[in-house]
Amino acid sequence: MKYTYTEKKDTRSGFGAGLAELADKNPNVVALCADLIGSLKMEKFIEKAPERFFQIGIAEANMMGIAAGLSITGKIPFTGTFANFSTSRVYDQIRQSIAYSGKNVKICASHAGLTLGEDGATHQVLEDIGMMKMLPGMTVINPCDYNQTKAATIAIAEHDGPVYLRFGRPTVPVFIPEDMPFEIGKGILLQEGTDVTIVATGHLVWESLVAADELEKEGISCEVINIHTIKPLDEEIIIKSVEKTGKIVTAEEHNYLGGLGESVAGMLARKRPTRQEFVAVNDTFGESATPAELMKKYKIDSAAVKEAVKRILAN
């Protein structure tokens, strides 16, 4: 395999590291948290810039309103809470106070998807990408590992406009080079192939690389693309790949309704109709279990990616 790893880290720690770096780099960056400092790894930012940190408490809607107000003064607010509380609980405030007027607020959402595990179904959000990508002007980013999350956190501070940055709780392989540039809206070709295109986001990027490596041993050549920015979608890299392979598998830790796969399918339907298989949660809520158990049961692990590739090649 071209990409290997020597350690595992949680992507939320990548966010914390990026935010701490911004404390030194950009005096306009301010951070707000809804009583989850430890879970969002915001301690180092607070140590470096305590006067630029606001503990809002368990009042997420209020946090979004305060962030919108701070942005009017020229500050760059980064809000921090769980993905479930960053979206469905505060959707009205985001739509009306942030997205509608294009406020420069960065909505940073941890514990996304199924892999927050034992916290259970009420905290596992599988519809957040769909909710956020439908808001006009909202950029939606879902990085794949610690290094890419850190780089994305730093990059969005330079982007003018609202951003939804999604990351997770579990430790996952760190395989993206630390010095790899992060460009909003530009996918990354991780591995070239000829038989099928695999387009993945978030935790499913590593699972897709594992699947591609195993399939290569069976004589199946997979092209793997990391789509860290779901909106705006890098249409060019996807179309170029499917023109070569003629088949595509999308892989994500999200409901198949409203996620990356749906965005890709819609784009290809308009511009380059292509046979597609989805690796995603099949329109259901999760449950309490370990991340690995949940990924296996809900078919969003490397084995599920392999099965999807074989299905599309068999038809």
QUILINHU-V110610 format. One record per residue. N is the residue number from 1. RES is the residue in one small letter. SS is DSSP state (A for helix, B for strand, O for the rest). PHI is phi in radians with two decimals (none if undefined). PSI is psi in radians with two decimals (* if undefined). Layout:
BEGIN
n = <N:N>
res = <RES:RES>
ss = <SS:SS>
phi = <PHI:PHI>
psi = <PSI:PSI>
END
This chain:
BEGIN
n = <1:2:3:4:5:6:7:8:9:10:11:12:13:14:15:16:17:18:19:20:21:22:23:24:25:26:27:28:29:30:31:32:33:34:35:36:37:38:39:40:41:42:43:44:45:46:47:48:49:50:51:52:53:54:55:56:57:58:59:60:61:62:63:64:65:66:67:68:69:70:71:72:73:74:75:76:77:78:79:80:81:82:83:84:85:86:87:88:89:90:91:92:93:94:95:96:97:98:99:100:101:102:103:104:105:106:107:108:109:110:111:112:113:114:115:116:117:118:119:120:121:122:123:124:125:126:127:128:129:130:131:132:133:134:135:136:137:138:139:140:141:142:143:144:145:146:147:148:149:150:151:152:153:154:155:156:157:158:159:160:161:162:163:164:165:166:167:168:169:170:171:172:173:174:175:176:177:178:179:180:181:182:183:184:185:186:187:188:189:190:191:192:193:194:195:196:197:198:199:200:201:202:203:204:205:206:207:208:209:210:211:212:213:214:215:216:217:218:219:220:221:222:223:224:225:226:227:228:229:230:231:232:233:234:235:236:237:238:239:240:241:242:243:244:245:246:247:248:249:250:251:252:253:254:255:256:257:258:259:260:261:262:263:264:265:266:267:268:269:270:271:272:273:274:275:276:277:278:279:280:281:282:283:284:285:286:287:288:289:290:291:292:293:294:295:296:297:298:299:300:301:302:303:304:305:306:307:308:309:310:311:312:313:314:315>
res = <m:k:y:t:y:t:e:k:k:d:t:r:s:g:f:g:a:g:l:a:e:l:a:d:k:n:p:n:v:v:a:l:c:a:d:l:i:g:s:l:k:m:e:k:f:i:e:k:a:p:e:r:f:f:q:i:g:i:a:e:a:n:m:m:g:i:a:a:g:l:s:i:t:g:k:i:p:f:t:g:t:f:a:n:f:s:t:s:r:v:y:d:q:i:r:q:s:i:a:y:s:g:k:n:v:k:i:c:a:s:h:a:g:l:t:l:g:e:d:g:a:t:h:q:v:l:e:d:i:g:m:m:k:m:l:p:g:m:t:v:i:n:p:c:d:y:n:q:t:k:a:a:t:i:a:i:a:e:h:d:g:p:v:y:l:r:f:g:r:p:t:v:p:v:f:i:p:e:d:m:p:f:e:i:g:k:g:i:l:l:q:e:g:t:d:v:t:i:v:a:t:g:h:l:v:w:e:s:l:v:a:a:d:e:l:e:k:e:g:i:s:c:e:v:i:n:i:h:t:i:k:p:l:d:e:e:i:i:i:k:s:v:e:k:t:g:k:i:v:t:a:e:e:h:n:y:l:g:g:l:g:e:s:v:a:g:m:l:a:r:k:r:p:t:r:q:e:f:v:a:v:n:d:t:f:g:e:s:a:t:p:a:e:l:m:k:k:y:k:i:d:s:a:a:v:k:e:a:v:k:r:i:l:a:n>
ss = <O:O:O:O:O:O:O:B:B:B:A:A:A:A:A:A:A:A:A:A:A:A:A:A:A:O:O:O:B:B:B:B:B:O:O:O:A:A:A:A:O:O:A:A:A:A:A:A:O:A:A:A:B:B:B:O:O:O:O:A:A:A:A:A:A:A:A:A:A:A:A:A:O:O:O:B:B:B:B:B:B:B:A:A:A:A:O:A:A:A:A:A:A:A:A:A:A:A:A:O:O:O:O:O:O:B:B:B:B:B:O:O:O:O:O:O:A:A:A:O:O:O:O:O:O:O:O:A:A:A:A:A:A:O:O:O:O:O:B:B:B:B:O:O:O:A:A:A:A:A:A:A:A:A:A:A:O:O:O:O:O:O:B:B:B:B:O:O:O:O:B:B:B:O:O:O:O:O:O:O:O:O:O:O:O:O:O:B:B:B:B:O:O:O:O:B:B:B:B:B:O:O:O:A:A:A:A:A:A:A:A:A:A:A:A:A:O:O:O:O:O:B:B:B:B:B:O:O:B:B:B:O:O:O:A:A:A:A:A:A:A:A:A:A:A:O:B:B:B:B:B:B:B:B:B:O:O:O:O:A:A:A:A:A:A:A:A:A:A:A:A:O:O:O:B:B:B:B:B:B:B:O:O:O:O:O:O:O:O:O:A:A:A:A:A:A:A:O:O:O:O:A:A:A:A:A:A:A:A:A:A:A:A:A:O>
phi = <none:-1.13:-1.78:-2.23:-2.47:-2.01:-2.67:-2.10:-2.47:-1.44:-1.21:-1.12:-1.23:-1.13:-1.07:-1.04:-1.17:-1.16:-1.15:-1.10:-1.16:-1.16:-1.02:-1.51:-1.40:-2.34:-1.19:-1.51:-1.29:-2.18:-2.18:-2.22:-2.42:-1.78:1.16:-2.40:-1.00:-1.15:-1.14:-1.62:1.00:-1.71:-1.05:-1.20:-1.07:-1.11:-1.06:-1.42:-2.47:-1.05:-1.30:-1.91:-2.02:-2.25:-1.55:-1.57:1.46:-1.41:-2.61:-1.10:-1.10:-1.10:-1.05:-1.17:-1.13:-1.12:-1.06:-1.06:-1.13:-1.08:-1.13:-1.14:-1.47:1.72:-1.36:-2.02:-1.38:-1.96:-1.62:-2.35:-2.85:-1.14:-1.03:-1.06:-1.43:-1.47:-2.25:-1.10:-1.21:-2.22:-1.06:-1.09:-1.15:-1.14:-1.11:-1.39:-1.67:-2.01:-1.22:-0.99:-1.87:1.10:-1.15:-1.47:-1.93:-1.87:-1.60:-1.85:-2.13:-1.67:0.99:-1.47:1.30:-1.43:-1.37:-1.30:1.16:-1.19:-1.16:1.61:-1.10:-1.16:-1.75:-1.47:-1.83:-2.17:-2.17:-1.18:-1.07:-1.06:-1.06:-1.39:-1.24:-1.35:-1.38:-0.98:1.46:-1.48:-1.52:-2.14:-2.22:-2.39:-1.24:-1.79:-2.62:-1.01:-1.09:-1.25:-1.19:-1.06:-1.12:-1.15:-1.04:-1.20:-1.16:-1.23:-1.14:-1.58:-1.54:-1.57:2.33:-1.22:-2.34:-1.90:-1.91:-1.93:-2.60:-2.35:-1.61:-1.31:-1.36:-2.36:-0.99:-1.70:-2.29:-1.37:-0.98:-1.05:-1.68:-1.23:-1.09:-1.92:-2.05:-1.03:1.49:-2.14:-1.19:-2.15:-1.37:-1.55:-2.67:-1.48:-2.77:-2.19:-1.61:-2.74:-1.73:-1.96:-1.91:-2.27:-2.46:1.05:-1.09:-1.37:-1.15:-1.11:-1.03:-1.24:-1.14:-1.09:-1.07:-1.09:-1.13:-1.20:-1.20:-1.05:-1.21:-1.73:1.51:-1.87:-1.74:-1.94:-1.65:-2.03:-2.12:-1.64:-1.76:-1.38:-1.84:-1.45:-2.50:-1.28:-1.40:-1.38:-1.18:-1.06:-1.18:-1.29:-1.09:-1.04:-1.24:-1.25:-1.15:-1.54:-1.62:1.37:-2.56:-2.48:-2.09:-1.84:-2.39:-2.75:-1.72:-2.89:-1.02:-1.13:-1.40:1.58:-1.68:-1.02:-1.01:-1.18:-1.10:-1.15:-1.07:-1.12:-1.14:-1.20:-1.05:-1.42:-2.07:-2.85:-0.88:-2.53:-1.15:-2.42:-2.07:-1.88:-1.93:-2.90:-1.30:-1.58:0.90:-2.59:-1.49:-1.60:-2.78:-1.54:-3.02:-1.26:-0.95:-1.11:-1.11:-1.21:-1.10:-1.20:-1.12:-1.62:1.03:-2.31:-1.96:-1.09:-1.09:-1.18:-1.12:-1.03:-1.06:-1.14:-1.07:-1.17:-1.10:-1.28:-1.33:-1.44:-1.80>
psi = <2.38:-0.70:2.20:3.05:2.67:-0.18:2.88:2.41:2.73:2.53:-0.46:-0.53:-0.52:-0.70:-0.82:-0.71:-0.71:-0.70:-0.69:-0.66:-0.65:-0.46:-0.61:-0.63:-0.64:1.84:-0.20:-0.21:2.23:2.70:2.44:2.50:2.54:1.09:0.57:0.79:-0.84:-0.73:-0.57:-0.01:0.82:0.10:-0.72:-0.62:-0.76:-0.70:-0.70:-0.61:1.13:-0.52:-0.19:0.29:2.43:2.01:1.92:-0.38:-2.97:1.26:1.16:-0.68:-0.72:-0.67:-0.72:-0.69:-0.72:-0.74:-0.75:-0.74:-0.74:-0.63:-0.51:-0.50:0.02:-0.02:2.80:1.62:2.35:1.97:2.54:2.08:-3.09:2.68:-0.67:-0.72:-0.27:-0.16:-1.37:-0.64:-0.45:0.41:-0.68:-0.75:-0.68:-0.80:-0.86:-0.73:-0.37:-1.05:-0.77:-0.65:0.19:0.67:2.54:1.12:2.38:1.91:1.87:2.06:1.98:3.02:0.74:2.75:-2.78:-0.44:0.11:-0.17:-1.94:-0.18:-0.34:3.03:-0.56:-0.43:-0.24:1.99:2.22:0.21:0.06:-0.66:-0.78:-0.77:-0.77:-0.61:-0.36:-0.24:2.12:2.32:-0.07:2.17:2.37:2.11:2.35:1.44:2.88:-0.41:-3.08:-0.88:-0.74:-0.56:-0.72:-0.82:-0.68:-0.70:-0.76:-0.70:-0.66:-0.33:-0.45:-0.15:2.28:1.95:2.95:2.47:2.43:2.00:2.07:2.28:-3.05:3.13:-0.74:2.80:2.34:2.78:2.42:1.92:-0.27:2.26:2.46:-0.53:0.17:2.18:2.55:2.03:2.01:2.28:0.11:1.98:2.91:2.14:1.89:-0.55:2.28:2.59:3.04:-0.33:-0.64:2.58:2.27:2.06:2.07:2.81:2.68:-2.44:-0.35:-0.14:-0.86:-0.75:-0.62:-0.65:-0.70:-0.80:-0.76:-0.68:-0.74:-0.66:-0.57:-0.60:-0.31:0.12:0.28:2.17:2.02:2.34:2.24:2.19:2.30:1.92:1.56:-0.47:1.95:-0.52:2.11:2.44:2.38:1.53:-0.64:-0.80:-0.58:-0.81:-0.74:-0.68:-0.82:-0.37:-0.43:-0.78:-0.58:0.02:2.57:2.46:2.23:2.49:2.23:2.74:1.29:2.81:2.46:-0.38:2.09:-0.07:-2.72:-0.82:-0.71:-0.68:-0.76:-0.78:-0.74:-0.74:-0.77:-0.61:-0.62:-0.57:-0.49:1.36:2.25:2.47:2.38:2.48:2.55:2.29:1.83:2.98:2.37:1.26:0.96:2.86:2.92:-2.73:3.11:2.13:3.13:2.75:-0.78:-0.73:-0.71:-0.74:-0.65:-0.85:-0.71:0.16:0.95:0.62:-3.05:-0.61:-0.67:-0.64:-0.77:-0.80:-0.71:-0.72:-0.78:-0.62:-0.77:-0.51:-0.41:-0.29:*>
END
